[in-house]
Amino acid sequence: MDVVPAAIDDALRRTIDNGGRVCVLTGAGMSAESGLPTFRGTHDSLWSRFDPMRLATAEAWREDPALVWGWYRWRMQLVRDAQPNAGHRALAALAQRVPLSLVTQNVDDLHERAGSIVDAHVHGSLFALRCFACGRAHDGPLEDYVDNTQRVEPIRCTACGDRIRPGVVWFGEALPDDAWDAATDAVTHCSLMLVVGTSGLVHPAAGLPALARRSGATVVEINPEATALSAEADHVWRATAAQALPQLSVSHSIDRSSLTGR
């Protein structure tokens, strides 16, 4: 995939020429290209027999915090071992050339490690640890992770003594107000929205492209497969993030606008 589709290139050019902003929404497909399994894709691991939807709840934490923490420590280690891919790096480069807001459903830190500023982690972050009871942020060290360890006793809060939990949004929990406000602000103030590597099945984030269209933005889906969001898109590019975004970041539309002083 070495050519930006003409309709998408034109949409980017119009956005730049009119002084508009680009908003990018990324999902699990973005991180999958760095080797991270999608939420339900635990691959052939010691966690294969567990249903992630039953582990990612406050109820599961109350019942067996060592099991849940062990699962999240495994996921944290997968992220630590992974590297940003060409798509992550391309978004960081694109943000140096055009006004861009980045909203992600991913709970890893690959965007940041690629050099991007993330405006909103709408589903939280694995590494934004906090106390389950008092909510106090924890920025201390983690215990060393031991491979193939399934049960790990959570570290304790220095303020109240309760257990420290991952900073992700569990099933049944509301999205963080600040992240959601930042996401909707970015979406309603963009001229072009790129929807990259998301299935469009998880709400309320799945409603952001429709909000962008109602606010007057052009919506582009970048995904190798059709999704629940495909019908919402003005243009579709059937490619992965690592294939498409590097081409978009060096689009001639950006170069032409740079030559005119924009």
Contacts in CASP RR format, 6 or more apart in sequence:
PFRMAT RR
TARGET T0000
AUTHOR 0000-0000-0000
METHOD contacts of the structure
MODEL  1
MDVVPAAIDDALRRTIDNGGRVCVLTGAGMSAESGLPTFRGTHDSLWSRF
DPMRLATAEAWREDPALVWGWYRWRMQLVRDAQPNAGHRALAALAQRVPL
SLVTQNVDDLHERAGSIVDAHVHGSLFALRCFACGRAHDGPLEDYVDNTQ
RVEPIRCTACGDRIRPGVVWFGEALPDDAWDAATDAVTHCSLMLVVGTSG
LVHPAAGLPALARRSGATVVEINPEATALSAEADHVWRATAAQALPQLSV
SHSIDRSSLTGR
1 239 0 8 1.000
1 243 0 8 1.000
1 244 0 8 1.000
1 247 0 8 1.000
2 247 0 8 1.000
3 247 0 8 1.000
4 12 0 8 1.000
4 237 0 8 1.000
4 244 0 8 1.000
4 247 0 8 1.000
4 248 0 8 1.000
4 251 0 8 1.000
5 235 0 8 1.000
5 237 0 8 1.000
7 235 0 8 1.000
8 220 0 8 1.000
8 235 0 8 1.000
8 237 0 8 1.000
8 248 0 8 1.000
9 251 0 8 1.000
9 252 0 8 1.000
9 253 0 8 1.000
10 253 0 8 1.000
11 192 0 8 1.000
11 218 0 8 1.000
11 220 0 8 1.000
11 234 0 8 1.000
11 235 0 8 1.000
12 22 0 8 1.000
12 98 0 8 1.000
12 192 0 8 1.000
12 248 0 8 1.000
12 251 0 8 1.000
12 253 0 8 1.000
12 254 0 8 1.000
13 251 0 8 1.000
13 253 0 8 1.000
13 256 0 8 1.000
13 257 0 8 1.000
14 191 0 8 1.000
14 192 0 8 1.000
14 218 0 8 1.000
15 21 0 8 1.000
15 22 0 8 1.000
15 98 0 8 1.000
15 191 0 8 1.000
15 192 0 8 1.000
15 218 0 8 1.000
16 98 0 8 1.000
16 253 0 8 1.000
16 254 0 8 1.000
16 257 0 8 1.000
16 262 0 8 1.000
17 257 0 8 1.000
17 260 0 8 1.000
17 262 0 8 1.000
18 191 0 8 1.000
19 99 0 8 1.000
19 191 0 8 1.000
19 262 0 8 1.000
20 99 0 8 1.000
20 190 0 8 1.000
20 191 0 8 1.000
20 192 0 8 1.000
21 98 0 8 1.000
21 99 0 8 1.000
21 100 0 8 1.000
21 101 0 8 1.000
21 186 0 8 1.000
21 189 0 8 1.000
21 190 0 8 1.000
21 191 0 8 1.000
21 192 0 8 1.000
22 94 0 8 1.000
22 98 0 8 1.000
22 99 0 8 1.000
22 100 0 8 1.000
22 101 0 8 1.000
22 190 0 8 1.000
22 191 0 8 1.000
22 192 0 8 1.000
22 193 0 8 1.000
22 194 0 8 1.000
23 100 0 8 1.000
23 101 0 8 1.000
23 102 0 8 1.000
23 103 0 8 1.000
23 186 0 8 1.000
23 187 0 8 1.000
23 189 0 8 1.000
23 190 0 8 1.000
23 192 0 8 1.000
23 193 0 8 1.000
23 194 0 8 1.000
23 212 0 8 1.000
23 217 0 8 1.000
24 91 0 8 1.000
24 100 0 8 1.000
24 101 0 8 1.000
24 102 0 8 1.000
24 103 0 8 1.000
24 193 0 8 1.000
24 194 0 8 1.000
24 196 0 8 1.000
25 103 0 8 1.000
25 104 0 8 1.000
25 105 0 8 1.000
25 187 0 8 1.000
25 193 0 8 1.000
25 194 0 8 1.000
25 195 0 8 1.000
25 196 0 8 1.000
25 198 0 8 1.000
25 205 0 8 1.000
25 208 0 8 1.000
25 209 0 8 1.000
26 91 0 8 1.000
26 102 0 8 1.000
26 103 0 8 1.000
26 104 0 8 1.000
26 105 0 8 1.000
26 106 0 8 1.000
26 111 0 8 1.000
26 196 0 8 1.000
26 197 0 8 1.000
26 198 0 8 1.000
26 241 0 8 1.000
27 104 0 8 1.000
27 105 0 8 1.000
27 106 0 8 1.000
27 196 0 8 1.000
27 197 0 8 1.000
27 198 0 8 1.000
27 199 0 8 1.000
28 36 0 8 1.000
28 38 0 8 1.000
28 39 0 8 1.000
28 105 0 8 1.000
28 106 0 8 1.000
28 197 0 8 1.000
28 198 0 8 1.000
28 199 0 8 1.000
29 38 0 8 1.000
29 196 0 8 1.000
29 197 0 8 1.000
29 198 0 8 1.000
29 223 0 8 1.000
29 240 0 8 1.000
29 241 0 8 1.000
30 85 0 8 1.000
30 87 0 8 1.000
30 88 0 8 1.000
30 104 0 8 1.000
30 106 0 8 1.000
30 110 0 8 1.000
30 196 0 8 1.000
30 197 0 8 1.000
30 241 0 8 1.000
31 82 0 8 1.000
31 106 0 8 1.000
31 108 0 8 1.000
31 110 0 8 1.000
32 38 0 8 1.000
33 85 0 8 1.000
33 86 0 8 1.000
33 87 0 8 1.000
33 240 0 8 1.000
33 241 0 8 1.000
33 242 0 8 1.000
34 82 0 8 1.000
34 83 0 8 1.000
34 84 0 8 1.000
34 85 0 8 1.000
34 88 0 8 1.000
34 110 0 8 1.000
35 82 0 8 1.000
36 78 0 8 1.000
36 79 0 8 1.000
36 82 0 8 1.000
36 108 0 8 1.000
36 110 0 8 1.000
37 43 0 8 1.000
37 78 0 8 1.000
39 52 0 8 1.000
40 52 0 8 1.000
40 53 0 8 1.000
41 52 0 8 1.000
42 48 0 8 1.000
42 50 0 8 1.000
42 52 0 8 1.000
45 74 0 8 1.000
46 74 0 8 1.000
46 148 0 8 1.000
46 150 0 8 1.000
47 71 0 8 1.000
47 74 0 8 1.000
47 150 0 8 1.000
50 71 0 8 1.000
52 71 0 8 1.000
53 171 0 8 1.000
54 60 0 8 1.000
55 67 0 8 1.000
55 68 0 8 1.000
55 71 0 8 1.000
56 168 0 8 1.000
56 170 0 8 1.000
56 171 0 8 1.000
57 170 0 8 1.000
57 171 0 8 1.000
57 172 0 8 1.000
58 170 0 8 1.000
58 172 0 8 1.000
58 173 0 8 1.000
60 67 0 8 1.000
60 68 0 8 1.000
61 68 0 8 1.000
61 132 0 8 1.000
61 163 0 8 1.000
61 165 0 8 1.000
61 170 0 8 1.000
65 132 0 8 1.000
65 153 0 8 1.000
65 154 0 8 1.000
65 163 0 8 1.000
66 151 0 8 1.000
66 152 0 8 1.000
66 153 0 8 1.000
66 154 0 8 1.000
67 150 0 8 1.000
67 151 0 8 1.000
69 152 0 8 1.000
69 153 0 8 1.000
69 154 0 8 1.000
69 163 0 8 1.000
69 165 0 8 1.000
69 166 0 8 1.000
70 149 0 8 1.000
70 150 0 8 1.000
70 151 0 8 1.000
70 152 0 8 1.000
71 150 0 8 1.000
72 126 0 8 1.000
72 166 0 8 1.000
72 168 0 8 1.000
73 142 0 8 1.000
73 143 0 8 1.000
73 145 0 8 1.000
73 149 0 8 1.000
73 152 0 8 1.000
74 145 0 8 1.000
75 126 0 8 1.000
76 126 0 8 1.000
76 127 0 8 1.000
76 142 0 8 1.000
76 145 0 8 1.000
76 166 0 8 1.000
77 145 0 8 1.000
79 108 0 8 1.000
79 109 0 8 1.000
79 110 0 8 1.000
79 126 0 8 1.000
82 108 0 8 1.000
82 110 0 8 1.000
83 110 0 8 1.000
83 113 0 8 1.000
84 110 0 8 1.000
84 111 0 8 1.000
84 113 0 8 1.000
84 114 0 8 1.000
85 110 0 8 1.000
85 241 0 8 1.000
85 242 0 8 1.000
86 242 0 8 1.000
86 245 0 8 1.000
86 246 0 8 1.000
87 114 0 8 1.000
87 241 0 8 1.000
87 242 0 8 1.000
87 245 0 8 1.000
87 246 0 8 1.000
88 110 0 8 1.000
88 111 0 8 1.000
88 113 0 8 1.000
88 114 0 8 1.000
88 116 0 8 1.000
88 241 0 8 1.000
89 114 0 8 1.000
89 115 0 8 1.000
89 246 0 8 1.000
90 245 0 8 1.000
90 246 0 8 1.000
90 248 0 8 1.000
90 249 0 8 1.000
91 100 0 8 1.000
91 102 0 8 1.000
91 111 0 8 1.000
91 114 0 8 1.000
91 116 0 8 1.000
91 245 0 8 1.000
91 249 0 8 1.000
92 111 0 8 1.000
92 114 0 8 1.000
92 115 0 8 1.000
92 116 0 8 1.000
93 249 0 8 1.000
94 100 0 8 1.000
94 245 0 8 1.000
94 248 0 8 1.000
94 249 0 8 1.000
95 102 0 8 1.000
95 116 0 8 1.000
95 117 0 8 1.000
97 249 0 8 1.000
97 254 0 8 1.000
97 258 0 8 1.000
98 254 0 8 1.000
101 119 0 8 1.000
101 186 0 8 1.000
101 189 0 8 1.000
101 190 0 8 1.000
102 111 0 8 1.000
102 116 0 8 1.000
102 117 0 8 1.000
102 118 0 8 1.000
102 119 0 8 1.000
102 120 0 8 1.000
102 186 0 8 1.000
103 118 0 8 1.000
103 119 0 8 1.000
103 120 0 8 1.000
103 122 0 8 1.000
103 182 0 8 1.000
103 183 0 8 1.000
103 186 0 8 1.000
103 187 0 8 1.000
103 208 0 8 1.000
104 111 0 8 1.000
104 118 0 8 1.000
104 120 0 8 1.000
104 121 0 8 1.000
104 122 0 8 1.000
105 122 0 8 1.000
105 123 0 8 1.000
105 198 0 8 1.000
105 202 0 8 1.000
105 205 0 8 1.000
106 121 0 8 1.000
106 123 0 8 1.000
107 121 0 8 1.000
107 123 0 8 1.000
107 124 0 8 1.000
107 125 0 8 1.000
107 126 0 8 1.000
107 166 0 8 1.000
107 167 0 8 1.000
107 168 0 8 1.000
108 125 0 8 1.000
108 126 0 8 1.000
109 125 0 8 1.000
109 126 0 8 1.000
109 127 0 8 1.000
111 118 0 8 1.000
112 118 0 8 1.000
119 182 0 8 1.000
119 183 0 8 1.000
119 186 0 8 1.000
120 179 0 8 1.000
120 180 0 8 1.000
120 182 0 8 1.000
120 183 0 8 1.000
120 186 0 8 1.000
121 128 0 8 1.000
121 176 0 8 1.000
121 179 0 8 1.000
122 169 0 8 1.000
122 175 0 8 1.000
122 176 0 8 1.000
122 179 0 8 1.000
122 180 0 8 1.000
122 183 0 8 1.000
122 205 0 8 1.000
123 168 0 8 1.000
123 169 0 8 1.000
123 175 0 8 1.000
123 202 0 8 1.000
123 205 0 8 1.000
124 167 0 8 1.000
124 168 0 8 1.000
124 169 0 8 1.000
124 176 0 8 1.000
124 179 0 8 1.000
125 167 0 8 1.000
125 168 0 8 1.000
126 166 0 8 1.000
126 167 0 8 1.000
126 168 0 8 1.000
127 166 0 8 1.000
127 167 0 8 1.000
128 137 0 8 1.000
128 166 0 8 1.000
128 167 0 8 1.000
129 137 0 8 1.000
129 138 0 8 1.000
129 139 0 8 1.000
129 164 0 8 1.000
129 165 0 8 1.000
129 166 0 8 1.000
129 167 0 8 1.000
130 136 0 8 1.000
130 137 0 8 1.000
130 138 0 8 1.000
130 164 0 8 1.000
130 165 0 8 1.000
130 167 0 8 1.000
131 138 0 8 1.000
131 157 0 8 1.000
131 159 0 8 1.000
131 160 0 8 1.000
131 161 0 8 1.000
131 162 0 8 1.000
131 163 0 8 1.000
131 164 0 8 1.000
131 165 0 8 1.000
132 162 0 8 1.000
132 163 0 8 1.000
132 164 0 8 1.000
132 165 0 8 1.000
133 157 0 8 1.000
133 160 0 8 1.000
133 161 0 8 1.000
133 162 0 8 1.000
133 163 0 8 1.000
134 157 0 8 1.000
134 159 0 8 1.000
134 160 0 8 1.000
134 162 0 8 1.000
135 157 0 8 1.000
136 157 0 8 1.000
136 159 0 8 1.000
136 160 0 8 1.000
138 155 0 8 1.000
138 157 0 8 1.000
138 158 0 8 1.000
138 164 0 8 1.000
142 155 0 8 1.000
143 152 0 8 1.000
143 155 0 8 1.000
145 152 0 8 1.000
154 163 0 8 1.000
154 164 0 8 1.000
154 165 0 8 1.000
155 163 0 8 1.000
155 164 0 8 1.000
156 162 0 8 1.000
156 163 0 8 1.000
156 164 0 8 1.000
157 163 0 8 1.000
157 164 0 8 1.000
169 175 0 8 1.000
169 176 0 8 1.000
175 204 0 8 1.000
175 205 0 8 1.000
180 204 0 8 1.000
183 205 0 8 1.000
183 208 0 8 1.000
184 208 0 8 1.000
184 211 0 8 1.000
187 193 0 8 1.000
187 208 0 8 1.000
187 211 0 8 1.000
187 212 0 8 1.000
187 215 0 8 1.000
187 217 0 8 1.000
188 211 0 8 1.000
188 212 0 8 1.000
188 215 0 8 1.000
189 215 0 8 1.000
190 212 0 8 1.000
190 215 0 8 1.000
190 217 0 8 1.000
191 216 0 8 1.000
191 217 0 8 1.000
191 218 0 8 1.000
192 217 0 8 1.000
192 218 0 8 1.000
192 220 0 8 1.000
193 208 0 8 1.000
193 209 0 8 1.000
193 212 0 8 1.000
193 217 0 8 1.000
193 218 0 8 1.000
193 219 0 8 1.000
193 220 0 8 1.000
194 220 0 8 1.000
194 222 0 8 1.000
194 248 0 8 1.000
195 209 0 8 1.000
195 219 0 8 1.000
195 220 0 8 1.000
195 221 0 8 1.000
195 222 0 8 1.000
195 223 0 8 1.000
195 229 0 8 1.000
195 233 0 8 1.000
196 222 0 8 1.000
196 223 0 8 1.000
196 241 0 8 1.000
196 244 0 8 1.000
196 245 0 8 1.000
197 222 0 8 1.000
197 223 0 8 1.000
197 240 0 8 1.000
197 241 0 8 1.000
198 205 0 8 1.000
198 206 0 8 1.000
198 223 0 8 1.000
198 227 0 8 1.000
198 229 0 8 1.000
199 227 0 8 1.000
199 228 0 8 1.000
199 229 0 8 1.000
200 206 0 8 1.000
200 227 0 8 1.000
200 228 0 8 1.000
200 229 0 8 1.000
201 227 0 8 1.000
201 228 0 8 1.000
206 228 0 8 1.000
206 229 0 8 1.000
209 219 0 8 1.000
209 221 0 8 1.000
209 229 0 8 1.000
209 232 0 8 1.000
209 233 0 8 1.000
210 232 0 8 1.000
212 219 0 8 1.000
213 219 0 8 1.000
213 232 0 8 1.000
213 234 0 8 1.000
218 234 0 8 1.000
218 235 0 8 1.000
219 232 0 8 1.000
219 233 0 8 1.000
219 234 0 8 1.000
219 235 0 8 1.000
220 233 0 8 1.000
220 234 0 8 1.000
220 235 0 8 1.000
220 236 0 8 1.000
220 237 0 8 1.000
221 227 0 8 1.000
221 229 0 8 1.000
221 230 0 8 1.000
221 232 0 8 1.000
221 233 0 8 1.000
221 235 0 8 1.000
221 236 0 8 1.000
221 237 0 8 1.000
222 237 0 8 1.000
222 239 0 8 1.000
222 240 0 8 1.000
222 241 0 8 1.000
222 244 0 8 1.000
222 245 0 8 1.000
223 230 0 8 1.000
223 236 0 8 1.000
223 237 0 8 1.000
223 238 0 8 1.000
223 239 0 8 1.000
223 240 0 8 1.000
224 238 0 8 1.000
224 239 0 8 1.000
224 240 0 8 1.000
225 238 0 8 1.000
230 236 0 8 1.000
237 244 0 8 1.000
END
